């Protein structure tokens, strides 16, 4: 298998070099085209469905967003680029290229797209979301593109030589001449130190048309001097934008209402807090409620229902176990933790709706707001992971306030692999970085060829992928198995 992956990688690099050389003389030649799906591809558990390869190319693609039907923007974590895939072909050159720090989880980490019109309303909360799938993807000149990345001072990857990044930054861009991003507007300037991991990066446009950004504690090694009260540390520093889900309007202004932790900056940014790190964020199309995925240390990855003022519990609680010196204590179940920081009653802890006992590197979360895969999957939740390449499927209860779980999962804890079999929808994707629903109503999965933990010295024998190195990225589309290849 390793020889096959290596051979595939070398072939792709050779093809890309040939096309790049040709492209220098003929600017109309695409860099990559759709390739033949390898024999060992993803497997969907439902025999009536399959995973169809849409695109394959060299890069560390961390997130994607749809400009329109068969028109996808993907971001490359380590290159800091925004690339466009039209009709399954990557079109050169990139639409945007930022200078990004790349060490560990730093880089180009988040993207979202929204019509311009909603940003020009005085009160986004009074706007009604556009539920028409056909009109949602209008002309590119009428769209904003939101990008979240760790901005470097001099060049890509200069932080690996000891240069501190400028910050984790959220920008808004316009699409110029249908080919590039410009007219940058800085919306949020957030901490990037000490890092280099736990930067988060998931962005979603809410039913209120506001921008929601998930950022972790930006403190991989838990340096005490950086702890804040948004990490439930009573003697921590005043909040500075880390460890939360932040909400602003599309012009970068705080939305001052009762849903945030306070009326002054930056408390008026915090829709939720107590978050270690996370890569999944989406709204339930039926209720308008926000859900997230969050990453634990060596236990306790989570799926959460995020009500306004939600406190996820970090650094005191992870999963449903009280945190004790980075080790889990299953016997000390803490479903109603005490002594958490509540910001004068504005913050409220609630336990996860699902927890993995052993971490899987949970990533993208998306609700399928169509019946293209059958009525049995409509409005259900789909979640990916990076370590094992699994795609999970969850039904919700009738009130859509929790996940519909039974048997050994009734306690909301997947304690072993047999527990997980009940919710696994597909396997063999590699390292899933994002899950999306396209304008055509189908699920799309973005994944690296291989997944696992970051390759670091403290885990010398663990399956891993270097987070700051090139890889092979693929986009798969989940379709009925009797549907013809496109």
C-alpha positions, -999 to +999 in steps of 0.1 A: +000+000+000+028+024+009+045+017-025+012+024-043+008+057-025+044+067-032+041+057-069+008+077-072+024+107-056+054+106-079+032+102-110+011+132-099+042+154-093+055+144-128+022+152-144+020+186-126+055+195-137+047+187-173+015+208-173+032+237-155+059+238-182+033+237-209+013+263-191+041+288-192+038+288-230+000+282-233-020+299-205-051+280-213-038+246-204-052+234-171-027+222-144-047+192-133-076+172-146-097+145-130-078+113-126-089+077-124-101+067-090-077+043-074-089+007-068-087+012-031-111+041-027-136+051-001-164+026+008-199+038+016-217+014+040-251+019+023-249-003-008-272+021-027-246+049-025-210+053-036-181+078-034-172+092-068-138+109-073-143+145-085-108+159-083-072+149-073-041+171-070-010+179-050-016+202-021-027+203+015-063+214+008-079+223+042-114+236+033-137+242+003-167+264-006-190+265-037-192+295-060-218+277-081-227+243-097-194+225-106-175+255-093-155+250-061-129+271-043-104+252-023-077+266+000-042+252+004-031+254+040+007+256+033+007+276+001-018+301+014-036+300-020-072+299-031-077+277-061-107+272-083-120+239-097-145+243-125-160+212-141-135+190-121-105+209-136-082+231-116-079+264-134-046+284-132-034+307-117-047+307-081-073+333-074-054+345-043-020+339-027-014+350+009+018+349+029+011+323+056+029+307+085+028+270+081+042+253+112+019+226+125-018+237+121-010+273+110-018+283+075-048+290+053-075+274+075-110+287+067-132+299+038-168+309+034-188+326+007-218+349+010-239+372-013-228+409-010-264+421-005-268+408+031-237+427+042-253+460+033-283+456+055-283+477+087-295+448+108-285+414+096-306+397+122-338+410+104-327+393+072-343+360+062-319+333+049-321+325+012-334+289+011-336+287-027-307+265-038-308+279-074-306+316-064-281+311-036-252+307-061-256+339-082-229+358-102-194+359-087-193+397-088-221+397-062-202+376-036-179+381-007-152+355+001-141+353+037-107+338+044-091+330+078-053+324+079-022+327+100-005+357+083+033+355+080+056+385+081+079+378+051+071+346+032+053+313+035+067+292+063+090+318+078+078+307+113+097+275+109+128+297+111+117+314+143+098+344+128+066+350+148+034+353+126+015+386+125-016+370+137-046+348+129-067+370+107-101+370+091-104+390+059-132+397+035-126+399-003-144+407-034-141+387-067-125+408-094-130+401-131-143+366-122-106+355-117-090+369-086-097+381-050-092+418-041-104+448-021-093+431+011-110+442+044-095+430+077-124+420+099-107+403+129-071+404+141-067+375+165-038+359+185-014+335+168+010+330+197+022+308+212+007+283+188+016+266+166-016+245+168-052+250+180-059+278+155-093+264+146-105+279+113-141+268+105-162+297+091-199+296+085-225+322+075-255+319+098-292+321+091-289+357+105-263+363+077-236+370+103-201+354+102-193+327+128-156+318+133-143+290+155-109+296+170-091+273+195-069+284+224-039+288+201-017+272+228-007+236+218+016+231+248-007+248+274+016+276+284+001+291+315+010+327+307-014+326+278-045+312+296-076+334+296-109+334+314-125+321+282-107+289+291-124+288+325-093+300+343-104+323+371-070+339+373-064+339+336-059+369+314-088+390+301-103+374+269-084+384+237-103+364+210-089+329+216-109+298+227-144+305+213-169+309+185-168+345+175-197+363+157-195+395+137-216+410+108-202+409+073-186+443+077-167+432+108-188+448+135-198+430+167-235+421+169-245+435+203-273+415+218-281+392+247-264+362+229-229+373+237-208+374+269-208+412+273-213+446+258-177+456+255-150+444+231-140+416+228-167+400+250-193+412+224-176+389+199-181+357+219-211+335+210-195+306+227-162+299+247-143+272+265-132+256+233-098+239+230-098+235+192-122+226+164-127+223+126-165+218+122-193+243+123-228+243+108-264+254+114-293+229+115-315+239+085-346+229+104-341+248+137-313+274+129-293+260+158-255+260+157-235+227+161-197+222+163-170+196+164-142+199+189-109+182+194-097+168+228-061+161+238-056+123+242-094+117+247-127+133+243-134+146+208-169+161+208-200+171+189-219+199+206-251+218+203-240+254+206-266+276+222-258+314+227-233+317+256-223+280+253-194+271+275-177+240+262-157+235+295-120+237+284-096+237+304-116+221+332-138+195+313-133+175+281-158+150+268-178+141+298-148+135+319-133+160+343-098+169+331-071+157+354-035+163+344-042+155+307-055+120+317-090+108+316-109+097+347-139+077+334-151+070+370-153+107+377-182+116+354-189+153+355-222+159+337-228+191+357-194+206+364-189+233+390-165+262+394-165+271+357-162+308+346-197+320+337-192+358+329-218+369+353-243+343+343-239+349+305-221+316+300-236+282+305-219+248+303-237+218+286-222+184+281-214+171+245-241+154+224-215+128+213-180+120+225-152+097+211-133+081+240-103+077+218-096+107+196-101+105+159-093+141+149-129+150+142-131+177+115-159+188+092-196+189+102-225+194+077-262+190+075-276+175+043-304+199+034-316+179+004-331+145-004-307+136-031-294+106-012-329+095-001-354+109+023-338+088+051-308+111+051-325+145+045-315+171+071-292+146+089-257+154+102-225+142+086-191+144+103-156+136+091-124+127+109-087+131+100-070+103+118-090+073+105-107+086+074-142+078+085-174+097+075-201+095+102-239+099+099-262+110+127-300+112+130-314+138+153-342+134+178-377+148+170-370+181+188-336+182+171-320+190+204-297+160+205-286+131+184-307+100+181-285+073+198-294+039+212-279+007+225-243+011+237-243+047+223-272+058+245-246+073+270-234+095+241-199+079+243-182+058+216-160+037+239-146+013+212-146+005+175-178-016+177-197+013+191-185+035+162-198+010+136-233+021+144-226+056+131-200+051+104-214+061+070-182+056+049-146+045+053-112+049+035-113+086+027-078+093+040-076+124+062-109+142+059-104+180+062-139+193+052-174+181+044-198+202+023-231+201+005-230+213-031-255+233-051-266+200-066-276+187-032-250+160-028-224+156-001-188+164-010-158+152+011-124+169+009-095+146+022-058+142+021-046+109+006-034+099+041-044+111+076-032+108+111-016+129+138+011+155+130+045+138+126+062+151+157+091+135+178+069+127+208+049+101+188+077+084+168+058+053+158+023+067+153+006+068+119+010+104+108+011+130+081+034+161+082+010+190+086+035+215+070+044+194+040+028+187+005+003+159+002-022+146-023-057+160-018-090+146-032-126+156-035-152+129-034-189+132-042-214+109-025-240+098-051-265+069-057-246+038-068-267+035-100-259+071-111-236+072-141-201+086-137-200+123-148 
